Amino acid sequence: MVADNRANKRPSPFWNGFLSGLGYQAAKAFPALLKGLAAVLALVALVSIVASFPWLALALPAALVFLGKGGTTAGWCGRLAGLLAEHWPAAIGIVAAAAVFDRWGNYLDGLGLPPLVGVPLFFLLPAALAGAGFAYDAARRSGWPRAVRQGRVGHAAAVEEILSQPPVGTSGGLRGGPRPLSEVWREVDSLVGLAPVKQKLREIVALVEASRARQEQGLPPLTQTLHMAFLGNPGTGKTTVARLVGELFTALGVLPSGHLVETDRSGLVAAYVGQTALKVKGVVDKALGGVLFIDEAYSLARGGANDFGGEALDALVKAMEDHRSDMVVILAGYTGQMQELFRLNPGLESRVAFTLEFPDYTPEELVRIAAAYARKRGWRFGPGAEERLLARFRREASLIGRLGNGRHARNVVEEAERKAALRIARGQGGADVLLAEDFA
């Protein structure tokens, strides 16, 4: 979001040269230099940038205040967003400035740059960021929008794209922002069954809120990892709850994006020596700022001497420790196998703070799931259909865990659809009704 010609009628030769020819080559190396010489180059960068854009001098008093308080890049961006909205409305509207910097400023903290370096880079060196390898990788893994990754933030036309483009792997853009906490809770409460899971989520959120309250009173926060284990049979809603965990933590300000990255053994374990750690790193990089959901995590411990699942576990344990503040890892799988995994890997278990047990659905809950799925597909139940369905699920009660729980309920509805299609083709019954006979 560099000032356009209207806001800066006399661009300095420094800036023109900086982003072209040899200047652009210097720009590509600039972030790497900053990492090694941050204390000195921070002031050099700021002076150079202010020489090109005098309006940025308006932010210097605020910058000095933040420097004295040890502020973060995200905090600086929030303050500078207010200054931009007040003094630079020609290039970016007030709403746009606030949305952009409130949403994306947090990611600069993950680059490991001091705020005095990170803020000028974020505002005024998009081409350098896009051209330098470490900055591009950081932008990609943290989910910066496409306009940022392609170095086009300096164009006013890209503002709208920034506002509408979500982080990688998420849905929705900056216009809407994260959902309010109350709205996420409504979706959690609307889930069929899962009473112990819902109670555990409320305990976790209460812990986060209590930690924040302690900080506001000058007390040490309740620092602990938020990694979790989801135990239960397939089809019990583990992936759905993992997505909601990301949304809850985003609404609380714990995670910047809360996006969900799903993987399993095949996404983490390579076939050749030395490749597994790189594969794990690639998945972790995509999940930074959000939730990494590993299904059938126990399968990482299987295999013989030539299996690289152990290497994946070692790399995963390290990532869980290194990124405990900017990523939540959820390990999911059957209860027995997951308990055995933790028994064999105490280092992994010690990094999992919360265990959520997902019970099998009752026959009554499966009827509710089936009815909701049918409505979503444009069907309604005819007389006696629910009773027929309930009787079936009661007969299958002892097998529900093996049949797939909620997945089984959806399969039953799709099976009834196929029978209804034949009936409708014969001109029997309504085209939007599933009859009791369809569930026979």
C-alpha positions in Angstrom: 0.0 0.0 0.0 2.5 2.6 -1.1 1.2 6.1 -1.7 0.0 6.6 -5.3 0.9 9.6 -7.4 -1.9 11.8 -5.9 -0.6 11.3 -2.4 3.1 11.6 -3.4 3.5 14.0 -6.4 7.3 13.9 -6.3 8.6 10.4 -5.8 12.2 10.4 -4.8 14.9 9.0 -7.1 15.8 6.6 -4.2 12.5 4.8 -4.4 12.5 4.6 -8.2 16.0 3.1 -8.3 15.3 0.9 -5.3 12.7 -1.1 -7.2 14.3 -1.2 -10.6 17.6 -2.4 -12.1 20.3 -2.9 -9.6 18.1 -1.3 -7.0 15.7 -4.2 -7.3 18.5 -6.7 -6.8 19.4 -4.9 -3.6 15.7 -5.1 -2.6 15.8 -8.8 -3.0 18.7 -9.1 -0.5 17.4 -6.3 1.8 15.3 -8.5 4.2 18.1 -11.0 4.6 20.5 -8.2 5.5 17.9 -6.9 8.0 17.9 -10.2 9.9 21.6 -9.9 10.5 21.9 -6.2 11.1 18.5 -5.3 12.3 19.5 -2.9 15.1 21.4 -0.6 12.7 19.5 -1.1 9.4 16.2 -0.4 11.1 17.0 3.2 11.4 18.6 3.4 8.0 15.5 1.8 6.5 13.2 4.2 8.3 15.2 7.3 7.3 15.3 6.2 3.7 11.6 5.5 3.5 10.7 8.7 5.2 12.8 10.5 2.7 10.7 9.0 -0.1 7.4 9.4 1.7 7.3 12.4 4.1 3.8 11.5 5.3 5.3 8.6 7.2 7.0 11.0 9.5 3.6 11.4 11.1 4.0 7.9 12.5 7.5 8.6 14.1 6.2 9.8 17.5 4.0 6.7 17.8 6.9 4.6 16.7 9.2 6.0 19.4 6.5 5.4 22.0 6.1 1.8 20.9 9.9 1.4 21.0 10.0 2.5 24.6 7.3 0.0 25.5 8.8 -2.8 23.5 5.8 -3.1 21.2 5.2 -5.8 18.5 5.0 -5.3 14.8 1.3 -6.1 15.0 0.8 -3.4 17.6 2.7 -0.9 15.5 0.7 -1.7 12.4 -2.5 -1.1 14.4 -1.3 2.3 15.5 -0.1 3.2 12.0 -3.4 2.1 10.5 -5.1 4.8 12.6 -2.6 7.4 11.4 -3.1 6.4 7.8 -6.8 6.6 8.1 -6.5 10.1 9.5 -3.8 11.5 7.3 -3.8 9.5 4.1 -7.5 8.9 3.0 -6.7 9.6 -0.7 -5.0 6.3 -1.3 -6.8 4.0 1.1 -10.2 4.4 2.7 -10.5 4.4 6.5 -12.3 1.1 6.5 -9.7 -0.4 4.1 -6.8 0.8 6.2 -8.2 -0.6 9.4 -9.1 -3.9 7.9 -5.8 -4.5 6.1 -3.6 -3.8 9.0 -5.7 -5.3 11.8 -5.9 -8.5 9.8 -2.5 -8.9 8.2 -0.2 -6.9 10.5 0.0 -9.8 12.9 1.9 -12.0 10.4 4.9 -9.7 10.6 5.6 -11.0 14.1 6.2 -14.4 12.6 9.1 -13.1 10.5 11.3 -12.5 13.5 12.0 -8.9 12.6 12.1 -6.1 15.1 9.0 -3.8 14.9 11.0 -0.9 13.6 12.1 -3.0 10.7 9.0 -5.0 10.2 6.6 -2.0 9.9 8.5 -0.2 7.1 8.9 -3.5 5.3 5.2 -4.2 5.5 4.2 -0.8 4.4 6.8 0.1 1.8 8.9 -2.9 0.6 6.4 -5.3 -0.9 8.6 -5.9 -4.0 11.5 -6.7 -1.8 9.5 -9.0 0.3 8.2 -10.8 -2.8 11.7 -11.0 -4.3 13.5 -12.4 -1.2 13.3 -16.1 -0.5 12.8 -16.1 3.2 10.1 -13.4 3.0 8.3 -15.1 0.3 8.3 -18.4 2.2 7.1 -16.6 5.3 4.3 -14.9 3.4 3.3 -18.2 1.8 3.2 -20.2 5.0 1.4 -17.6 7.0 -1.3 -17.2 4.4 -0.8 -13.7 3.1 -3.2 -12.9 0.2 -2.1 -13.4 -3.4 -1.6 -9.7 -3.9 0.9 -9.5 -1.2 2.8 -12.6 -2.3 3.1 -11.3 -5.8 4.5 -7.9 -4.6 1.5 -5.9 -5.8 0.5 -4.3 -2.6 1.9 -1.0 -3.8 -1.0 -0.7 -6.3 -4.1 0.9 -5.0 -6.1 -1.5 -7.1 -4.9 -4.4 -5.0 -6.5 -3.1 -1.8 -9.8 -4.6 -2.8 -8.2 -7.9 -3.4 -6.5 -7.9 -0.1 -9.8 -7.2 1.6 -11.5 -10.1 -0.2 -8.8 -12.7 -0.4 -8.7 -15.0 2.6 -5.6 -16.7 4.0 -4.6 -19.8 2.3 -6.8 -22.7 3.2 -9.6 -20.6 4.7 -13.0 -19.3 3.5 -14.2 -15.7 3.6 -12.2 -12.5 3.3 -11.3 -9.5 5.3 -14.6 -7.8 4.6 -16.3 -10.1 7.0 -13.4 -10.8 9.2 -13.5 -13.6 11.8 -16.9 -14.6 13.2 -17.8 -13.2 16.6 -17.3 -15.6 19.5 -21.0 -15.8 20.2 -21.7 -16.9 16.6 -19.1 -19.6 16.7 -20.6 -20.9 20.0 -24.0 -21.1 18.4 -22.7 -23.4 15.8 -20.9 -25.5 18.4 -24.1 -25.8 20.4 -26.1 -26.7 17.2 -24.0 -29.9 16.7 -25.9 -33.0 17.3 -24.8 -34.8 20.5 -21.1 -34.4 21.6 -22.0 -33.1 25.1 -18.6 -34.0 26.7 -16.8 -32.4 23.7 -18.8 -29.1 24.0 -18.1 -29.0 27.8 -14.4 -29.5 27.2 -14.3 -26.7 24.6 -15.9 -24.3 27.1 -13.3 -25.2 29.7 -10.5 -24.5 27.2 -12.0 -21.2 26.2 -12.5 -20.2 29.9 -8.8 -20.9 30.5 -7.8 -18.6 27.6 -10.1 -15.9 28.8 -8.8 -16.2 32.4 -5.2 -15.9 31.2 -6.1 -12.7 29.4 -7.8 -11.3 32.5 -4.7 -12.0 34.5 -2.5 -10.2 32.0 -4.8 -7.2 32.1 -4.3 -7.1 35.9 -0.5 -7.3 35.6 -0.3 -11.0 36.6 1.6 -13.7 34.7 -0.5 -15.4 32.0 -1.6 -19.0 32.3 1.0 -20.2 29.7 0.4 -23.6 28.4 0.2 -25.3 25.0 -3.2 -25.6 23.3 -2.4 -28.8 21.3 -5.1 -31.4 21.6 -6.0 -35.1 21.0 -9.4 -36.1 19.6 -10.2 -39.7 20.5 -13.1 -41.6 19.0 -14.5 -43.7 16.1 -14.8 -42.3 12.6 -17.8 -40.1 11.8 -18.2 -38.6 15.2 -17.5 -35.0 14.1 -13.8 -34.6 14.9 -13.0 -32.7 11.7 -16.0 -30.4 12.1 -15.0 -29.6 15.7 -11.3 -29.0 14.6 -12.6 -26.3 12.2 -14.6 -24.7 15.0 -11.6 -24.8 17.4 -9.7 -22.7 14.8 -12.7 -20.3 14.7 -12.9 -20.1 18.5 -9.2 -19.3 18.8 -9.4 -16.7 16.1 -12.3 -15.0 17.7 -10.3 -15.0 21.0 -7.2 -13.5 19.3 -5.1 -16.6 20.0 -4.6 -17.5 16.4 -4.4 -14.9 13.5 -6.3 -16.9 10.9 -7.6 -20.1 12.4 -7.6 -21.9 9.1 -7.7 -25.7 9.1 -5.0 -27.9 7.4 -5.9 -31.6 7.3 -3.4 -34.3 6.7 -2.6 -37.9 7.6 0.3 -40.3 7.4 0.6 -40.0 3.6 1.0 -36.3 3.9 3.8 -36.5 6.5 5.9 -39.6 5.7 8.1 -39.8 2.7 9.6 -42.9 1.0 13.3 -41.9 1.1 15.8 -41.0 3.8 15.9 -37.3 4.7 12.6 -36.4 2.9 10.2 -36.9 5.8 11.4 -34.0 7.9 11.0 -31.7 4.8 7.5 -33.1 4.2 6.5 -32.4 7.8 7.9 -28.9 7.6 5.9 -28.1 4.5 2.7 -29.2 6.1 3.5 -27.2 9.3 4.3 -24.1 7.3 0.9 -24.2 5.7 -0.7 -24.6 9.1 1.0 -21.7 10.8 -1.5 -19.3 12.3 -4.2 -22.0 12.3 -5.0 -25.6 13.1 -3.1 -28.7 11.9 -5.4 -31.7 12.0 -3.7 -35.0 11.7 -6.1 -37.9 11.2 -5.2 -41.4 12.2 -2.1 -40.0 13.9 -1.4 -43.4 15.5 -0.4 -44.7 12.1 2.8 -42.7 12.3 4.1 -45.2 14.8 3.6 -48.3 12.7 6.1 -49.9 10.4 9.5 -51.6 10.7 13.1 -50.6 10.6 12.8 -49.0 7.2 9.7 -46.9 8.0 10.1 -43.2 8.4 7.0 -42.6 10.7 9.3 -42.2 13.7 11.2 -39.4 11.8 7.8 -37.7 11.2 6.9 -38.0 14.9 10.3 -36.4 15.9 9.8 -33.6 13.5 6.2 -33.1 14.6 7.1 -33.0 18.3 9.7 -30.3 17.6 7.2 -28.3 15.5 4.6 -28.5 18.3 7.2 -27.0 20.7 8.6 -24.4 18.4 5.2 -23.2 17.3 3.2 -23.6 20.4 2.1 -20.0 20.3 1.1 -19.7 16.6 -0.3 -23.1 15.7 -2.6 -25.7 17.3 -2.0 -29.3 16.5 -4.8 -31.8 16.8 -4.0 -35.5 16.8 -7.0 -37.6 16.0 -7.7 -41.3 15.9 -9.3 -44.4 17.6 -9.1 -44.2 21.4 -7.1 -47.4 21.9 -4.5 -46.8 19.2 -4.0 -43.2 20.3 -3.4 -44.2 23.9 -0.8 -46.7 22.7 0.8 -44.0 20.6 1.2 -41.7 23.6 2.5 -44.7 25.7 5.2 -45.2 23.2 6.0 -41.5 22.7 5.9 -39.7 26.1 7.4 -36.6 24.4 4.4 -36.4 22.2 1.9 -36.9 25.0 3.6 -34.2 27.1 2.9 -31.6 24.4 -0.8 -32.4 24.3 -2.7 -30.4 26.9 -6.2 -31.4 26.2 -7.9 -34.7 25.3 -11.4 -34.7 23.9 -13.3 -38.0 23.7 -15.9 -38.2 21.0 -18.7 -40.7 21.9 -20.6 -42.7 19.3 -23.9 -41.2 18.4 -27.1 -42.7 19.9 -29.9 -44.0 17.5 -31.9 -40.8 18.3 -29.0 -38.6 17.4 -28.4 -40.5 14.2 -32.0 -39.8 13.2 -31.5 -36.1 13.8 -28.3 -36.2 11.7 -30.1 -38.0 8.9 -33.0 -35.6 8.9 -30.7 -32.6 8.8 -28.8 -34.1 5.9 -32.0 -34.9 4.0 -33.2 -31.3 4.4 -29.9 -30.0 3.1 -30.4 -32.1 0.0 -34.0 -30.9 -0.5 -36.0 -33.8 1.0 -38.5 -34.1 3.8 -39.6 -37.2 5.6 -43.0 -38.6 4.9 -45.2 -40.3 7.5 -43.5 -43.0 9.4 -40.1 -42.4 7.9 -38.4 -41.2 11.1 -39.9 -44.2 13.0 -38.6 -46.6 10.4 -35.2 -45.0 10.5 -35.0 -45.0 14.3 -35.9 -48.7 14.4 -33.0 -49.4 11.9 -30.5 -47.5 13.9 -31.5 -49.2 17.1 -30.9 -52.6 15.5 -27.5 -51.4 14.4 -26.6 -49.7 17.7 -23.8 -52.2 18.6 -22.2 -51.7 15.2 -22.5 -47.9 14.8 -18.8 -47.3 15.7 -17.7 -49.7 12.9 -20.3 -48.4 10.4 -19.2 -44.8 10.7 -21.6 -43.0 13.0 -22.8 -39.8 11.3 -21.2 -40.9 8.0 -23.4 -44.0 8.2 -26.5 -41.8 8.7 -25.7 -39.9 5.6 -25.1 -43.1 3.6 -28.6 -44.3 4.7 -30.2 -41.1 3.4 -28.4 -41.5 0.0 -29.5 -45.1 -0.2 -33.1 -44.0 0.4 -32.6 -41.4 -2.3 -31.9 -44.1 -4.9 -35.0 -46.0 -3.9 -37.1 -42.8 -4.0 -35.8 -42.1 -7.5 -37.2 -45.4 -8.8 -40.5 -44.7 -7.1 -40.7 -41.2 -8.5 -39.9 -42.4 -12.0 -42.9 -44.7 -11.7 -45.0 -41.6 -10.7 -45.5 -42.8 -7.1 -45.3 -40.1 -4.3 -43.9 -36.6 -4.2 -40.6 -35.7 -5.7 -39.3 -34.1 -2.5 -40.5 -36.8 0.0 -38.6 -39.8 1.5 -41.2 -42.3 2.5 -40.9 -45.0 5.2 -40.6 -47.6 2.4 -37.5 -45.9 1.1 -35.7 -46.8 4.3 -36.6 -50.5 4.2 
